[in-house]
Amino acid sequence: MTNIASIRCFLSSKIGLAFTLGLSVLGVYLLWTHTGHVLLAVPYVVLLACPLMHLFGHHGHGKKGNPS
C-alpha cells in the first residue's frame, strides 16, 4: 500500500474523521482567539513565501533540458 492510499484509508475511517474534525475545531479556535496575531504575521509570511516559492518552484533553473 502506498503512502497516499494509506492516508486516504486513514481519513476515511472513523478515527481519521474525528482527528480531522478535532484539528479543524482547534484551528478555528486558535484563529478566533488570536486573530490579531495572525493578521500581524501575514506580511511576514508573504515575504517568506516569495523567495521559498522561487527557490523550489523553478527546480534548479532549467538543469533538465539544455546542457549548454
N, CA, C and O atoms as CSV, one atom per row, in Angstrom:
chain,resi,resn,atom,element,x,y,z
A,1,MET,N,N,0.857,-1.177,0.000
A,1,MET,CA,C,0.000,0.000,0.000
A,1,MET,C,C,0.902,1.240,0.000
A,1,MET,O,O,1.853,1.322,0.778
A,2,THR,N,N,0.604,2.177,-0.857
A,2,THR,CA,C,1.396,3.395,-0.942
A,2,THR,C,C,1.020,4.364,0.185
A,2,THR,O,O,0.043,4.153,0.903
A,3,ASN,N,N,1.801,5.410,0.319
A,3,ASN,CA,C,1.533,6.397,1.370
A,3,ASN,C,C,0.216,7.114,1.139
A,3,ASN,O,O,-0.536,7.354,2.083
A,4,ILE,N,N,-0.069,7.458,-0.109
A,4,ILE,CA,C,-1.311,8.182,-0.408
A,4,ILE,C,C,-2.512,7.302,-0.124
A,4,ILE,O,O,-3.520,7.765,0.410
A,5,ALA,N,N,-2.405,6.028,-0.483
A,5,ALA,CA,C,-3.515,5.113,-0.228
A,5,ALA,C,C,-3.726,4.921,1.269
A,5,ALA,O,O,-4.868,4.845,1.722
A,6,SER,N,N,-2.658,4.843,2.036
A,6,SER,CA,C,-2.814,4.675,3.485
A,6,SER,C,C,-3.381,5.937,4.127
A,6,SER,O,O,-4.145,5.849,5.088
A,7,ILE,N,N,-3.018,7.106,3.608
A,7,ILE,CA,C,-3.585,8.354,4.130
A,7,ILE,C,C,-5.072,8.430,3.815
A,7,ILE,O,O,-5.868,8.825,4.666
A,8,ARG,N,N,-5.450,8.054,2.599
A,8,ARG,CA,C,-6.877,8.060,2.239
A,8,ARG,C,C,-7.650,7.066,3.093
A,8,ARG,O,O,-8.779,7.339,3.501
A,9,CYS,N,N,-7.048,5.921,3.361
A,9,CYS,CA,C,-7.702,4.915,4.197
A,9,CYS,C,C,-7.883,5.461,5.613
A,9,CYS,O,O,-8.937,5.273,6.219
A,10,PHE,N,N,-6.860,6.136,6.141
A,10,PHE,CA,C,-6.955,6.707,7.487
A,10,PHE,C,C,-8.015,7.790,7.539
A,10,PHE,O,O,-8.806,7.828,8.481
A,11,LEU,N,N,-8.051,8.672,6.551
A,11,LEU,CA,C,-9.008,9.773,6.573
A,11,LEU,C,C,-10.448,9.305,6.382
A,11,LEU,O,O,-11.381,9.996,6.791
A,12,SER,N,N,-10.636,8.148,5.768
A,12,SER,CA,C,-11.994,7.648,5.577
A,12,SER,C,C,-12.473,6.825,6.774
A,12,SER,O,O,-13.638,6.430,6.817
A,13,SER,N,N,-11.594,6.559,7.746
A,13,SER,CA,C,-12.005,5.817,8.936
A,13,SER,C,C,-12.653,6.761,9.946
A,13,SER,O,O,-12.586,7.982,9.809
A,14,LYS,N,N,-13.280,6.169,10.962
A,14,LYS,CA,C,-13.928,6.986,11.998
A,14,LYS,C,C,-12.896,7.757,12.821
A,14,LYS,O,O,-13.133,8.907,13.193
A,15,ILE,N,N,-11.764,7.135,13.103
A,15,ILE,CA,C,-10.714,7.804,13.873
A,15,ILE,C,C,-10.125,8.958,13.064
A,15,ILE,O,O,-9.860,10.030,13.608
A,16,GLY,N,N,-9.923,8.740,11.782
A,16,GLY,CA,C,-9.394,9.795,10.924
A,16,GLY,C,C,-10.349,10.970,10.817
A,16,GLY,O,O,-9.930,12.127,10.819
A,17,LEU,N,N,-11.626,10.666,10.724
A,17,LEU,CA,C,-12.632,11.728,10.665
A,17,LEU,C,C,-12.647,12.520,11.966
A,17,LEU,O,O,-12.719,13.749,11.939
A,18,ALA,N,N,-12.580,11.828,13.114
A,18,ALA,CA,C,-12.555,12.519,14.399
A,18,ALA,C,C,-11.291,13.361,14.544
A,18,ALA,O,O,-11.348,14.477,15.062
A,19,PHE,N,N,-10.156,12.840,14.093
A,19,PHE,CA,C,-8.899,13.581,14.155
A,19,PHE,C,C,-8.971,14.836,13.294
A,19,PHE,O,O,-8.553,15.909,13.729
A,20,THR,N,N,-9.492,14.714,12.084
A,20,THR,CA,C,-9.621,15.858,11.186
A,20,THR,C,C,-10.587,16.889,11.755
A,20,THR,O,O,-10.327,18.090,11.690
A,21,LEU,N,N,-11.678,16.432,12.301
A,21,LEU,CA,C,-12.647,17.347,12.901
A,21,LEU,C,C,-12.040,18.061,14.108
A,21,LEU,O,O,-12.249,19.261,14.288
A,22,GLY,N,N,-11.295,17.334,14.932
A,22,GLY,CA,C,-10.642,17.943,16.086
A,22,GLY,C,C,-9.615,18.983,15.677
A,22,GLY,O,O,-9.532,20.050,16.284
A,23,LEU,N,N,-8.831,18.675,14.649
A,23,LEU,CA,C,-7.865,19.656,14.147
A,23,LEU,C,C,-8.559,20.894,13.590
A,23,LEU,O,O,-8.077,22.013,13.768
A,24,SER,N,N,-9.671,20.697,12.929
A,24,SER,CA,C,-10.424,21.832,12.375
A,24,SER,C,C,-10.965,22.715,13.497
A,24,SER,O,O,-10.869,23.940,13.427
A,25,VAL,N,N,-11.523,22.105,14.514
A,25,VAL,CA,C,-12.054,22.873,15.644
A,25,VAL,C,C,-10.932,23.626,16.350
A,25,VAL,O,O,-11.096,24.792,16.709
A,26,LEU,N,N,-9.799,22.968,16.549
A,26,LEU,CA,C,-8.659,23.626,17.175
A,26,LEU,C,C,-8.161,24.801,16.333
A,26,LEU,O,O,-7.833,25.857,16.875
A,27,GLY,N,N,-8.103,24.624,15.018
A,27,GLY,CA,C,-7.677,25.702,14.137
A,27,GLY,C,C,-8.617,26.896,14.178
A,27,GLY,O,O,-8.172,28.043,14.215
A,28,VAL,N,N,-9.915,26.625,14.170
A,28,VAL,CA,C,-10.893,27.719,14.239
A,28,VAL,C,C,-10.791,28.429,15.582
A,28,VAL,O,O,-10.860,29.657,15.640
A,29,TYR,N,N,-10.629,27.670,16.661
A,29,TYR,CA,C,-10.491,28.282,17.989
A,29,TYR,C,C,-9.258,29.177,18.059
A,29,TYR,O,O,-9.331,30.307,18.542
A,30,LEU,N,N,-8.124,28.670,17.576
A,30,LEU,CA,C,-6.900,29.474,17.613
A,30,LEU,C,C,-7.014,30.714,16.734
A,30,LEU,O,O,-6.547,31.789,17.111
A,31,LEU,N,N,-7.627,30.570,15.578
A,31,LEU,CA,C,-7.807,31.728,14.698
A,31,LEU,C,C,-8.759,32.736,15.333
A,31,LEU,O,O,-8.554,33.944,15.220
A,32,TRP,N,N,-9.794,32.243,15.995
A,32,TRP,CA,C,-10.780,33.129,16.618
A,32,TRP,C,C,-10.176,33.909,17.778
A,32,TRP,O,O,-10.460,35.095,17.951
A,33,THR,N,N,-9.340,33.238,18.573
A,33,THR,CA,C,-8.811,33.903,19.761
A,33,THR,C,C,-7.539,34.701,19.480
A,33,THR,O,O,-7.191,35.593,20.254
A,34,HIS,N,N,-6.852,34.398,18.402
A,34,HIS,CA,C,-5.582,35.064,18.103
A,34,HIS,C,C,-5.591,35.731,16.727
A,34,HIS,O,O,-4.582,35.720,16.023
A,35,THR,N,N,-6.711,36.299,16.352
A,35,THR,CA,C,-6.829,36.919,15.034
A,35,THR,C,C,-5.832,38.056,14.856
A,35,THR,O,O,-5.256,38.209,13.779
A,36,GLY,N,N,-5.625,38.844,15.889
A,36,GLY,CA,C,-4.678,39.959,15.807
A,36,GLY,C,C,-3.260,39.492,15.524
A,36,GLY,O,O,-2.543,40.107,14.735
A,37,HIS,N,N,-2.857,38.409,16.167
A,37,HIS,CA,C,-1.516,37.882,15.932
A,37,HIS,C,C,-1.379,37.327,14.514
A,37,HIS,O,O,-0.351,37.504,13.861
A,38,VAL,N,N,-2.422,36.662,14.055
A,38,VAL,CA,C,-2.389,36.095,12.698
A,38,VAL,C,C,-2.304,37.211,11.664
A,38,VAL,O,O,-1.538,37.114,10.705
A,39,LEU,N,N,-3.082,38.262,11.854
A,39,LEU,CA,C,-3.066,39.368,10.898
A,39,LEU,C,C,-1.732,40.107,10.911
A,39,LEU,O,O,-1.291,40.605,9.875
A,40,LEU,N,N,-1.087,40.181,12.071
A,40,LEU,CA,C,0.229,40.813,12.128
A,40,LEU,C,C,1.301,39.968,11.447
A,40,LEU,O,O,2.302,40.508,10.976
A,41,ALA,N,N,1.109,38.656,11.388
A,41,ALA,CA,C,2.105,37.762,10.795
A,41,ALA,C,C,1.946,37.617,9.286
A,41,ALA,O,O,2.865,37.136,8.625
A,42,VAL,N,N,0.814,38.016,8.725
A,42,VAL,CA,C,0.552,37.810,7.291
A,42,VAL,C,C,1.618,38.448,6.394
A,42,VAL,O,O,2.086,37.769,5.480
A,43,PRO,N,N,2.036,39.709,6.591
A,43,PRO,CA,C,3.061,40.270,5.705
A,43,PRO,C,C,4.375,39.503,5.755
A,43,PRO,O,O,5.043,39.349,4.733
A,44,TYR,N,N,4.752,39.020,6.942
A,44,TYR,CA,C,5.998,38.274,7.059
A,44,TYR,C,C,5.894,36.906,6.385
A,44,TYR,O,O,6.863,36.424,5.798
A,45,VAL,N,N,4.736,36.294,6.469
A,45,VAL,CA,C,4.530,35.002,5.804
A,45,VAL,C,C,4.610,35.179,4.290
A,45,VAL,O,O,5.196,34.346,3.599
A,46,VAL,N,N,4.031,36.246,3.777
A,46,VAL,CA,C,4.094,36.504,2.334
A,46,VAL,C,C,5.536,36.781,1.906
A,46,VAL,O,O,5.993,36.270,0.884
A,47,LEU,N,N,6.247,37.590,2.690
A,47,LEU,CA,C,7.642,37.882,2.353
A,47,LEU,C,C,8.519,36.633,2.415
A,47,LEU,O,O,9.460,36.503,1.632
A,48,LEU,N,N,8.229,35.733,3.314
A,48,LEU,CA,C,8.981,34.490,3.399
A,48,LEU,C,C,8.570,33.515,2.303
A,48,LEU,O,O,9.404,32.761,1.802
A,49,ALA,N,N,7.304,33.522,1.927
A,49,ALA,CA,C,6.821,32.577,0.918
A,49,ALA,C,C,7.359,32.908,-0.472
A,49,ALA,O,O,7.598,31.997,-1.264
A,50,CYS,N,N,7.554,34.178,-0.782
A,50,CYS,CA,C,8.017,34.555,-2.129
A,50,CYS,C,C,9.382,33.950,-2.474
A,50,CYS,O,O,9.488,33.307,-3.518
A,51,PRO,N,N,10.427,34.118,-1.663
A,51,PRO,CA,C,11.702,33.502,-2.033
A,51,PRO,C,C,11.662,31.976,-1.980
A,51,PRO,O,O,12.333,31.310,-2.768
A,52,LEU,N,N,10.885,31.424,-1.060
A,52,LEU,CA,C,10.807,29.969,-0.998
A,52,LEU,C,C,10.123,29.394,-2.236
A,52,LEU,O,O,10.551,28.367,-2.761
A,53,MET,N,N,9.064,30.052,-2.704
A,53,MET,CA,C,8.406,29.597,-3.930
A,53,MET,C,C,9.338,29.758,-5.118
A,53,MET,O,O,9.320,28.930,-6.029
A,54,HIS,N,N,10.145,30.794,-5.126
A,54,HIS,CA,C,11.089,30.993,-6.221
A,54,HIS,C,C,12.149,29.896,-6.217
A,54,HIS,O,O,12.486,29.357,-7.271
A,55,LEU,N,N,12.670,29.567,-5.052
A,55,LEU,CA,C,13.701,28.533,-4.970
A,55,LEU,C,C,13.178,27.154,-5.336
A,55,LEU,O,O,13.809,26.428,-6.104
A,56,PHE,N,N,12.027,26.792,-4.788
A,56,PHE,CA,C,11.515,25.446,-5.001
A,56,PHE,C,C,10.626,25.329,-6.231
A,56,PHE,O,O,10.349,24.217,-6.680
A,57,GLY,N,N,10.179,26.432,-6.780
A,57,GLY,CA,C,9.287,26.386,-7.934
A,57,GLY,C,C,9.999,26.248,-9.265
A,57,GLY,O,O,9.409,25.766,-10.232
A,58,HIS,N,N,11.267,26.665,-9.335
A,58,HIS,CA,C,11.990,26.614,-10.600
A,58,HIS,C,C,12.733,25.307,-10.816
A,58,HIS,O,O,13.192,25.045,-11.927
A,59,HIS,N,N,12.862,24.501,-9.815
A,59,HIS,CA,C,13.534,23.194,-9.909
A,59,HIS,C,C,14.937,23.314,-10.476
A,59,HIS,O,O,15.305,22.532,-11.353
A,60,GLY,N,N,15.710,24.240,-10.018
A,60,GLY,CA,C,17.108,24.337,-10.399
A,60,GLY,C,C,17.367,25.180,-11.626
A,60,GLY,O,O,18.456,25.086,-12.191
A,61,HIS,N,N,16.448,25.984,-12.062
A,61,HIS,CA,C,16.629,26.907,-13.184
A,61,HIS,C,C,17.037,26.215,-14.489
A,61,HIS,O,O,18.026,26.606,-15.110
A,62,GLY,N,N,16.308,25.220,-14.896
A,62,GLY,CA,C,16.476,24.639,-16.221
A,62,GLY,C,C,17.636,23.674,-16.376
A,62,GLY,O,O,18.202,23.594,-17.467
A,63,LYS,N,N,18.009,22.958,-15.372
A,63,LYS,CA,C,19.093,21.997,-15.482
A,63,LYS,C,C,18.667,20.742,-16.243
A,63,LYS,O,O,19.516,19.926,-16.603
A,64,LYS,N,N,17.377,20.573,-16.492
A,64,LYS,CA,C,16.885,19.361,-17.125
A,64,LYS,C,C,17.124,19.316,-18.628
A,64,LYS,O,O,17.521,18.285,-19.171
A,65,GLY,N,N,16.881,20.430,-19.291
A,65,GLY,CA,C,16.857,20.416,-20.747
A,65,GLY,C,C,18.187,20.630,-21.435
A,65,GLY,O,O,18.834,19.658,-21.822
A,66,ASN,N,N,18.612,21.857,-21.600
A,66,ASN,CA,C,19.778,22.228,-22.394
A,66,ASN,C,C,21.060,22.130,-21.585
A,66,ASN,O,O,21.153,22.751,-20.526
A,67,PRO,N,N,22.067,21.365,-22.048
A,67,PRO,CA,C,23.314,21.267,-21.288
A,67,PRO,C,C,24.214,22.492,-21.464
A,67,PRO,O,O,25.166,22.650,-20.700
A,68,SER,N,N,23.956,23.343,-22.418
A,68,SER,CA,C,24.851,24.476,-22.665
A,68,SER,C,C,24.568,25.684,-21.827
A,68,SER,O,O,25.258,26.697,-21.950
